[in-house]
Amino acid sequence: MITSNTKYPFGGKVATVETKSFNCMISTAKEGIFKKQSIIFSDISEGMSSRHHVAKLLFVDFISSSQRIEFHDIIAHFIDEAGMSGKSLKDILIELFEGLKREGIGFGTMIESV
């Protein structure tokens, strides 16, 4: 279940997804002052104070800032539905990254094993 999905100033957005398989945070924010947004995925299954980043998604340059925020919501719903069906966060992210790469939208990288 998506328990929060909050928009922040300067083009940021953070969603929290809690499923029977895992809890995660999806954070869309700018990489720097003159850069566009990317997405960081964090495992928060052991609580926010013990969260750790597990993956990162970089969009291709032609995706606008407003489209990146739209993708944030689409991705949050995708992760929620897949997690509720019992898939692991790692499997979901691999599937997500393969699809986004195939469609020419972005490139995902696993940072830490989940």
C-alpha positions as CSV (number, residue, x, y, z in Angstrom):
1,M,0.0,0.0,0.0
2,I,1.3,3.5,-0.8
3,T,1.2,5.1,2.6
4,S,2.4,8.5,1.6
5,N,3.3,10.3,-1.6
6,T,4.4,13.9,-0.9
7,K,5.5,16.6,-3.3
8,Y,8.3,18.9,-2.2
9,P,9.5,22.3,-3.5
10,F,12.0,22.4,-6.4
11,G,10.7,19.3,-8.2
12,G,11.0,16.6,-5.5
13,K,8.6,13.9,-4.4
14,V,8.8,11.0,-1.9
15,A,6.6,8.0,-1.7
16,T,6.5,5.3,0.9
17,V,5.3,1.8,-0.1
18,E,4.5,-0.8,2.5
19,T,3.7,-4.4,1.3
20,K,3.7,-7.8,2.9
21,S,7.1,-8.5,1.2
22,F,8.9,-5.2,2.0
23,N,8.7,-1.5,2.8
24,C,10.5,1.0,0.6
25,M,10.9,4.7,0.0
26,I,11.0,6.2,-3.5
27,S,12.6,9.6,-3.6
28,T,12.6,11.7,-6.7
29,A,14.9,14.7,-6.4
30,K,17.4,16.8,-8.4
31,E,21.0,15.5,-8.5
32,G,22.3,19.1,-8.1
33,I,21.3,22.7,-8.5
34,F,21.2,22.8,-12.3
35,K,20.5,19.1,-12.8
36,K,17.3,17.1,-13.4
37,Q,15.7,14.6,-11.1
38,S,16.7,11.0,-10.6
39,I,15.1,8.4,-8.3
40,I,16.6,6.7,-5.3
41,F,15.0,3.5,-3.9
42,S,15.6,2.8,-0.2
43,D,14.7,-0.3,1.8
44,I,12.9,0.8,5.0
45,S,11.8,-2.6,6.1
46,E,13.7,-2.2,9.4
47,G,12.5,1.4,9.9
48,M,13.4,4.8,8.6
49,S,16.4,5.2,10.9
50,S,17.9,1.9,9.5
51,R,17.0,2.7,5.8
52,H,19.6,2.0,3.1
53,H,19.7,2.9,-0.5
54,V,19.3,-0.2,-2.8
55,A,19.0,1.3,-6.3
56,K,19.1,4.4,-8.4
57,L,17.3,5.3,-11.6
58,L,18.7,7.9,-14.0
59,F,16.4,9.2,-16.8
60,V,17.5,9.9,-20.3
61,D,18.0,13.7,-20.9
62,F,15.0,14.3,-23.1
63,I,12.5,13.3,-20.3
64,S,11.2,16.6,-18.8
65,S,11.0,17.4,-15.1
66,S,7.2,17.2,-15.2
67,Q,7.4,13.8,-16.9
68,R,9.9,12.6,-14.3
69,I,7.4,13.4,-11.5
70,E,4.7,11.6,-13.5
71,F,7.0,8.5,-13.7
72,H,7.5,8.7,-9.9
73,D,3.8,8.1,-9.4
74,I,3.7,5.3,-12.1
75,I,6.7,3.6,-10.5
76,A,5.3,3.9,-7.0
77,H,2.1,2.2,-8.2
78,F,4.0,-0.5,-10.1
79,I,6.1,-1.3,-7.0
80,D,3.0,-1.3,-4.8
81,E,1.1,-3.8,-7.0
82,A,4.0,-6.1,-7.6
83,G,4.9,-6.1,-3.9
84,M,1.4,-6.8,-2.8
85,S,1.5,-9.9,-5.1
86,G,4.5,-11.2,-3.1
87,K,7.4,-10.3,-5.3
88,S,10.7,-9.2,-3.7
89,L,11.9,-5.6,-4.0
90,K,15.0,-6.8,-5.9
91,D,13.0,-8.7,-8.5
92,I,10.6,-5.7,-8.9
93,L,13.4,-3.3,-9.4
94,I,15.2,-5.5,-11.9
95,E,12.0,-5.9,-13.9
96,L,11.3,-2.1,-13.7
97,F,14.8,-1.2,-14.9
98,E,14.7,-3.7,-17.8
99,G,11.4,-2.2,-19.0
100,L,12.5,1.4,-18.7
101,K,15.8,0.7,-20.5
102,R,14.0,-1.2,-23.3
103,E,11.6,1.7,-23.7
104,G,14.5,4.2,-23.8
105,I,13.3,6.1,-20.7
106,G,16.1,5.5,-18.2
107,F,18.8,3.3,-16.7
108,G,18.7,1.7,-13.3
109,T,21.5,0.4,-11.1
110,M,21.4,-1.7,-8.0
111,I,23.4,0.0,-5.3
112,E,23.2,-2.7,-2.6
113,S,21.7,-6.1,-2.5
114,V,18.2,-6.3,-1.1
